[in-house]
Structures are given as C-alpha cells and as structure tokens.
Amino acid sequence: MEQIECLIIGSGPAGYTAAIYAARADLKPVMYVGLQPGGQLTTTTEVDNFPGYPQGVDGNAMMEDLKNQAERFGTDVRWGMVSKADFASEPGGWHTLVIDETTTLQARTVIISTGATAKYLGLPSEEKFMGFGVSACAVCDGFFYKGQEVVIVGGGDTAAEEATYLSKLCPKVTMLVRKGELRASKAMQNRVLTTPNIEVRWYTETVELLGEKSVEGVKVRSLETGVEDVIPAAGFFVAIGHKPNTDNFKGQLTMDETGYLKTTPGTTTMNIPGVFAAGDVQDKVYRQAITAAGTGCMAALEAERYLSTLH
C-alpha cells in the first residue's frame, strides 16, 4: 500500500497553495483534484480581485497557473476523489483513504481543501448562462454589472448582504423571496428594507432566465396569484447558500450543523492529529480565493511542523 507524507484533497486556491508550500518544504505532497479540478473559480469567467493580475484573469487560467507552480516544485497532481476516509486518532498514526472506491493509500498528514458548492435553483437556463449573467458571488462578479439592473434570489443573511453590496453598484436590485419574510438577522433585514434601490418581491419564485447570449431578463411567478411577469436584468445572483463538500468525513471530523469543518480558531488544525482543513470547506464567512490561499499556506506550514515533531 502506498504511504504518503502529505496528502492534499481538493484543488482550488487553498489546495494548490498548500501544495506549493508543502512541496517547497520537501513533504512530497500528493494531490487528488476531486470532482471539480480547480474548484469553484473554474465557473468564473473573470477574476479581478486576486492580487498580481492587474488585467484580471480567467478563473480556469488562474487555476492552471497555480497548478503549474505546484508541479514545478514536485507536487504529484492526480485525478480522482476520496470516496472513504478512516482517520487515525493517535498522533503519528497513518490515515487510510480510498480513492475512487478502488485504490487504498495511507497518509501521515491530510490537508482537506474540498471546498463548498454553491446551491443553485436547478433551472436549465441557469446552467446555460453560467458566467454570462448567472453568479453565486456578488463580491466576485458584482462589478461587471455596474450601472445595470440585477436580480438576486434568497432571503437569508448572505442574500441580504449581497443585495446591499449590489445596491452600491447597480441602479436597481430586485430581491426574490419565496416567503413573506426574510430569514436574515434583524440588522441585515433593516439594511435591505431601508435601501431605496432594493425592491423585495415577496412570495415570488423564478421560472426561467431569458436572453440570447447572456441574461436579459428574469421570468418570475407570484406564489400567491400564479401570475407571471418578466423583470429586465443583466445579472442574476443566486444566494440560497453553500454546501461544504464534507459528506465523506461525517462522524469523524468536527463540523457545524451545516457541515463546515470546525478548525481550532486561528489555525487549520482539526480534532484529529495530522488532519488540517483549508479554504471554503472551513470558511463560511469570507469565501474568497485570496483567503482560501492564505489558509492553504497555514495548513501546509502546520502539517510540516506536525511531521517534524514525529521524527
């Protein structure tokens, strides 16, 4: 059975940054890229807020840059995803992982950077316009819709926060809420309801997105009357939550009620020695590429320190 000093699961900014640091520390990291190589950023056409790219960069191109940098220092990047994990509870123990339900290997340290997946409504037109008007991150993509009207779906804190953010860039933000109230905190509700260019449409659901090459309008239906109408909009933001990709670790690693991994505050360490978590899998607050990369660096440094205590 193959034994690895440092195994990295997932390949977004957190995983690749961890790989760069781990490889430079001669930990000979092995990375399994997972279901979505490059992570959520590969669904973004343009990344404008990552330092070092003054002209902006395509999300896929940026992940390719990070991958090349990790490989340059000797990271072994492999296709495949972890289907089962059995973590050793004693310090220095070998963690056993199964890849694609076929290959079993052992790792002394495991960095989990499996990310989170934005929840979408599941409309066919939503997929069609992904990156061309449809987004799950106002902070990432709001700037592209400056001066244009947009629609946002959701009623929680994230939706309220994103609607407020968009209201500073766009002349009109229409917020679609299925119920007759917002789930957001009182402070966030007040902010939404007192912002003049945010219009909240209660008891409203999305039927379809309309447009040729990109979003031009949103067809909606009133859940009270069944009447449909079209809201003109260039951007459609989905803010109905994220699901962290942690199902394979349930029952072994400490998580919150929604499945985000809980690290020791100020570190990336988990409740099991030699296991570290980085990126959006443990971050439901910031969810940015740059913060994910920062925690990837932390995880690699902590893995290196952990390994040095064993020798």
Backbone torsions as a table, in degrees:
resi	resn	phi	psi	omega
1	MET	NA	135.4	-179.7
2	GLU	-68.4	135.1	176.3
3	GLN	-118.5	130.7	-172.3
4	ILE	-122.2	139.8	177.6
5	GLU	-71.9	-42.2	-175.1
6	CYS	-140.3	114.4	179.1
7	LEU	-108.9	130.0	178.7
8	ILE	-113.8	126.9	-178.1
9	ILE	-109.2	114.6	179.4
10	GLY	105.0	148.0	-166.6
11	SER	-133.6	40.3	172.0
12	GLY	-88.4	-161.4	178.7
13	PRO	-57.7	-35.0	180.0
14	ALA	-67.7	-49.6	-177.9
15	GLY	-62.9	-45.5	-178.3
16	TYR	-68.3	-37.9	178.1
17	THR	-66.6	-41.4	175.9
18	ALA	-58.7	-41.0	-178.8
19	ALA	-64.4	-42.0	179.8
20	ILE	-60.1	-48.2	-179.0
21	TYR	-67.9	-42.2	-178.4
22	ALA	-66.3	-40.4	-179.4
23	ALA	-66.6	-40.3	179.7
24	ARG	-68.5	-22.9	176.6
25	ALA	-90.1	7.5	177.4
26	ASP	64.3	34.9	176.6
27	LEU	-86.5	-2.3	-179.4
28	LYS	48.8	59.1	-175.1
29	PRO	-68.0	145.7	172.2
30	VAL	-114.5	131.0	179.6
31	MET	-117.8	133.1	168.7
32	TYR	-104.4	122.7	-167.5
33	VAL	-74.3	-22.6	177.3
34	GLY	84.6	-170.8	-172.1
35	LEU	-68.1	-33.7	-177.5
36	GLN	-124.3	83.6	-178.0
37	PRO	-55.1	127.8	-176.6
38	GLY	93.4	-15.1	174.8
39	GLY	74.4	-162.3	-173.5
40	GLN	-60.3	-28.1	-177.0
41	LEU	-63.1	-21.6	-179.1
42	THR	-72.4	-10.2	175.6
43	THR	-93.2	0.4	-178.7
44	THR	-102.0	127.1	-178.3
45	THR	-75.9	-35.1	-175.6
46	GLU	-136.8	127.0	175.1
47	VAL	-109.5	116.9	-175.6
48	ASP	-111.9	-6.4	-172.4
49	ASN	-114.0	17.9	176.4
50	PHE	-98.6	121.0	-176.0
51	PRO	-56.2	142.5	176.0
52	GLY	100.8	-6.3	176.5
53	TYR	-119.5	80.0	-173.8
54	PRO	-61.5	-26.9	179.7
55	GLN	-92.5	2.3	-171.7
56	GLY	80.6	166.3	-177.8
57	VAL	-150.6	146.4	174.5
58	ASP	-68.5	137.1	-176.8
59	GLY	-55.0	-42.8	179.5
60	ASN	-65.8	-41.2	-179.4
61	ALA	-64.4	-39.2	179.9
62	MET	-64.8	-42.0	178.9
63	MET	-66.1	-34.2	177.2
64	GLU	-65.5	-40.2	175.7
65	ASP	-58.9	-46.8	-178.8
66	LEU	-64.6	-39.3	179.4
67	LYS	-63.0	-46.8	-180.0
68	ASN	-61.1	-38.0	179.6
69	GLN	-66.7	-42.0	178.7
70	ALA	-64.5	-41.3	-178.7
71	GLU	-70.3	-32.1	179.8
72	ARG	-58.3	-31.7	-179.8
73	PHE	-95.3	6.5	172.8
74	GLY	102.9	12.9	175.6
75	THR	-67.5	134.8	177.1
76	ASP	-92.9	98.4	-177.3
77	VAL	-91.0	122.2	-176.0
78	ARG	-124.3	149.5	171.9
79	TRP	-76.2	151.4	176.6
80	GLY	128.8	163.2	177.6
81	MET	-136.5	154.9	-178.8
82	VAL	-77.2	123.2	179.7
83	SER	-101.1	-19.4	-179.6
84	LYS	-154.3	142.8	178.6
85	ALA	-134.4	137.2	175.9
86	ASP	-129.6	100.2	-173.7
87	PHE	-86.5	137.6	176.8
88	ALA	-80.2	137.6	-174.9
89	SER	-90.0	-18.2	-177.8
90	GLU	-91.4	145.5	179.7
91	PRO	-57.4	135.5	179.3
92	GLY	84.7	-3.6	-179.8
93	GLY	-71.8	157.5	177.5
94	TRP	-87.4	130.7	175.7
95	HIS	-90.0	132.2	-177.0
96	THR	-103.6	128.9	-179.1
97	LEU	-131.1	144.7	177.2
98	VAL	-109.5	129.3	-179.4
99	ILE	-103.6	128.0	177.0
100	ASP	51.5	29.9	178.2
101	GLU	61.9	14.3	-177.9
102	THR	-126.4	-46.0	-172.8
103	THR	-100.2	126.9	176.3
104	THR	-104.8	134.1	176.0
105	LEU	-141.3	167.2	179.5
106	GLN	-121.6	146.1	179.9
107	ALA	-136.1	141.7	178.7
108	ARG	-78.1	-39.6	173.5
109	THR	-127.6	146.4	179.4
110	VAL	-129.4	125.0	173.9
111	ILE	-106.2	116.9	-178.3
112	ILE	-95.7	115.4	178.3
113	SER	-135.1	51.9	-174.1
114	THR	-81.6	-6.0	173.3
115	GLY	71.5	-167.6	177.0
116	ALA	-133.6	157.9	-179.8
117	THR	-114.9	126.8	177.4
118	ALA	-65.9	138.0	176.3
119	LYS	-84.1	134.6	177.0
120	TYR	-115.6	170.7	-178.0
121	LEU	-75.3	-27.4	179.6
122	GLY	93.3	20.0	177.3
123	LEU	-82.3	140.9	178.0
124	PRO	-58.5	-38.7	-178.4
125	SER	-68.3	-23.5	178.2
126	GLU	-65.2	-43.0	179.5
127	GLU	-67.9	-40.2	-178.9
128	LYS	-58.8	-39.6	-175.6
129	PHE	-99.7	14.2	178.8
130	MET	-58.3	120.3	-177.4
131	GLY	83.7	-4.6	177.9
132	PHE	-126.5	48.9	-179.5
133	GLY	122.4	-22.9	179.1
134	VAL	-103.1	130.7	-179.2
135	SER	-147.3	154.2	174.4
136	ALA	-113.8	16.6	-177.9
137	CYS	-148.7	102.8	-178.9
138	ALA	-67.0	-37.7	-179.2
139	VAL	-64.2	-35.6	-179.7
140	CYS	-73.9	-45.0	-166.1
141	ASP	-115.3	-6.9	-176.0
142	GLY	-54.6	-37.7	-175.8
143	PHE	-57.8	-32.3	-178.3
144	PHE	-67.5	-14.2	-176.8
145	TYR	-111.1	18.3	179.6
146	LYS	-55.9	129.7	178.1
147	GLY	80.7	3.3	-179.8
148	GLN	-118.4	159.5	180.0
149	GLU	-84.1	141.3	-178.2
150	VAL	-134.6	162.7	176.9
151	VAL	-122.6	140.8	175.5
152	ILE	-129.0	140.2	-178.9
153	VAL	-110.6	133.4	176.6
154	GLY	136.3	159.6	-177.4
155	GLY	-133.8	8.7	-178.5
156	GLY	-95.3	-169.0	-178.7
157	ASP	-60.5	-42.3	-178.7
158	THR	-61.4	-46.5	-179.2
159	ALA	-62.0	-43.2	-179.2
160	ALA	-64.5	-42.2	-179.8
161	GLU	-64.5	-44.5	-177.9
162	GLU	-69.4	-36.9	178.0
163	ALA	-62.8	-42.2	178.9
164	THR	-64.1	-41.9	178.8
165	TYR	-61.2	-46.8	-178.3
166	LEU	-66.2	-31.0	-177.6
167	SER	-63.1	-21.6	179.0
168	LYS	-80.7	-18.3	-176.5
169	LEU	-106.5	-29.0	-169.7
170	CYS	-114.6	144.2	179.9
171	PRO	-64.4	-30.9	179.9
172	LYS	-146.7	134.0	175.9
173	VAL	-122.1	121.3	176.1
174	THR	-103.1	125.4	-177.1
175	MET	-106.4	122.0	-178.8
176	LEU	-98.4	121.4	-177.5
177	VAL	-125.4	126.3	-176.5
178	ARG	-69.9	-29.1	-177.7
179	LYS	-101.0	-174.1	-179.9
180	GLY	-97.0	14.8	-179.3
181	GLU	-153.4	163.0	175.8
182	LEU	-94.0	144.0	175.8
183	ARG	-84.9	-9.9	-175.1
184	ALA	-63.5	161.8	177.6
185	SER	-61.6	157.8	-177.4
186	LYS	-54.9	-43.4	-178.4
187	ALA	-61.2	-43.1	-179.2
188	MET	-69.1	-38.0	177.2
189	GLN	-59.2	-47.2	-179.0
190	ASN	-60.1	-39.8	-178.6
191	ARG	-63.1	-42.7	-180.0
192	VAL	-66.2	-47.6	-172.4
193	LEU	-72.9	-18.3	179.2
194	THR	-101.3	0.1	177.4
195	THR	-86.8	116.5	-170.4
196	PRO	-61.8	-31.7	-176.1
197	ASN	-95.6	14.8	170.0
198	ILE	-104.6	121.3	175.0
199	GLU	-107.7	122.5	178.8
200	VAL	-95.0	125.7	174.5
201	ARG	-105.3	108.1	-178.0
202	TRP	-78.4	160.8	176.3
203	TYR	46.8	47.5	-176.2
204	THR	-129.8	136.7	176.4
205	GLU	-123.0	157.5	179.3
206	THR	-85.3	131.6	178.0
207	VAL	-96.3	-48.3	-173.7
208	GLU	-165.1	155.5	174.0
209	LEU	-101.9	137.0	-175.5
210	LEU	-114.4	149.0	177.6
211	GLY	153.3	164.7	177.2
212	GLU	-84.0	-81.2	-178.4
213	LYS	-94.8	-24.5	178.3
214	SER	-142.5	174.0	-176.6
215	VAL	-65.0	131.1	176.5
216	GLU	-122.4	-19.7	-179.7
217	GLY	-165.1	161.8	-179.8
218	VAL	-125.0	119.2	177.1
219	LYS	-84.9	125.5	-177.0
220	VAL	-124.8	161.4	179.8
221	ARG	-130.9	135.1	174.4
222	SER	-77.2	128.2	179.7
223	LEU	-76.3	-12.3	178.9
224	GLU	-88.0	-45.2	-174.2
225	THR	-107.8	-17.2	-176.9
226	GLY	79.7	-0.1	-179.2
227	VAL	-73.2	136.3	178.9
228	GLU	-106.0	144.8	171.1
229	ASP	-149.7	172.2	-175.7
230	VAL	-115.4	129.1	175.9
231	ILE	-101.1	120.3	177.3
232	PRO	-67.2	131.1	-179.2
233	ALA	-162.1	145.5	177.5
234	ALA	-97.0	-20.2	-178.6
235	GLY	-130.4	143.4	179.6
236	PHE	-129.3	109.2	-175.6
237	PHE	-104.2	127.7	-179.8
238	VAL	-102.7	120.0	-178.2
239	ALA	-131.8	60.1	-178.1
240	ILE	-108.9	17.9	173.3
241	GLY	109.1	169.6	177.4
242	HIS	-123.7	152.6	174.5
243	LYS	-117.7	115.9	178.0
244	PRO	-67.8	143.5	-176.5
245	ASN	-87.2	76.0	-173.8
246	THR	-128.2	11.3	-175.0
247	ASP	-55.5	-35.7	-176.8
248	ASN	-72.6	-10.1	-176.0
249	PHE	-109.6	3.8	-178.5
250	LYS	-60.7	140.5	177.8
251	GLY	87.2	-10.3	179.9
252	GLN	-118.7	-41.1	-178.4
253	LEU	-105.9	146.7	-179.1
254	THR	-70.8	129.0	-179.8
255	MET	-133.6	162.5	171.1
256	ASP	-86.7	-176.5	-172.5
257	GLU	-65.0	-21.6	179.9
258	THR	-96.9	-3.5	176.1
259	GLY	104.3	2.4	175.2
260	TYR	-71.5	137.0	179.1
261	LEU	-69.3	138.7	-179.2
262	LYS	-103.8	110.9	178.6
263	THR	-93.0	162.8	172.3
264	THR	-65.2	126.2	-175.1
265	PRO	-50.8	135.3	179.5
266	GLY	82.5	1.4	179.6
267	THR	-137.8	-178.9	173.4
268	THR	-113.0	10.6	-176.8
269	THR	-74.2	148.1	-180.0
270	MET	-108.7	-175.2	-179.3
271	ASN	-75.2	-5.1	178.4
272	ILE	-117.8	130.0	-178.2
273	PRO	-61.1	136.5	178.3
274	GLY	85.9	3.8	176.9
275	VAL	-116.2	131.3	-176.0
276	PHE	-131.3	150.4	-179.5
277	ALA	-127.0	134.2	-177.3
278	ALA	-138.4	151.9	176.2
279	GLY	84.0	-159.2	-171.9
280	ASP	-67.0	-13.6	178.8
281	VAL	-66.3	-21.3	179.5
282	GLN	-125.0	11.4	-176.1
283	ASP	-131.1	107.6	177.4
284	LYS	-106.2	7.5	-176.2
285	VAL	-98.2	-55.5	-172.2
286	TYR	-94.1	-50.0	176.0
287	ARG	52.7	45.3	177.9
288	GLN	-115.4	155.3	179.5
289	ALA	-61.1	-40.2	-174.9
290	ILE	-69.6	-37.6	178.1
291	THR	-72.8	-34.7	176.6
292	ALA	-62.1	-44.7	179.1
293	ALA	-60.2	-41.2	178.9
294	GLY	-59.7	-43.6	179.9
295	THR	-72.3	-27.2	174.6
296	GLY	-62.8	-43.1	175.7
297	CYS	-59.8	-47.2	-179.9
298	MET	-58.0	-44.9	-177.2
299	ALA	-61.8	-43.1	-179.5
300	ALA	-65.3	-42.4	179.1
301	LEU	-64.2	-39.6	179.9
302	GLU	-70.0	-35.8	176.8
303	ALA	-64.3	-41.8	179.5
304	GLU	-62.2	-45.2	179.5
305	ARG	-63.0	-41.6	179.4
306	TYR	-60.3	-47.2	-179.1
307	LEU	-63.2	-36.2	-178.6
308	SER	-68.0	-23.5	177.8
309	THR	-76.7	-15.7	-175.8
310	LEU	-89.3	-24.4	-172.8
311	HIS	-86.8	NA	NA
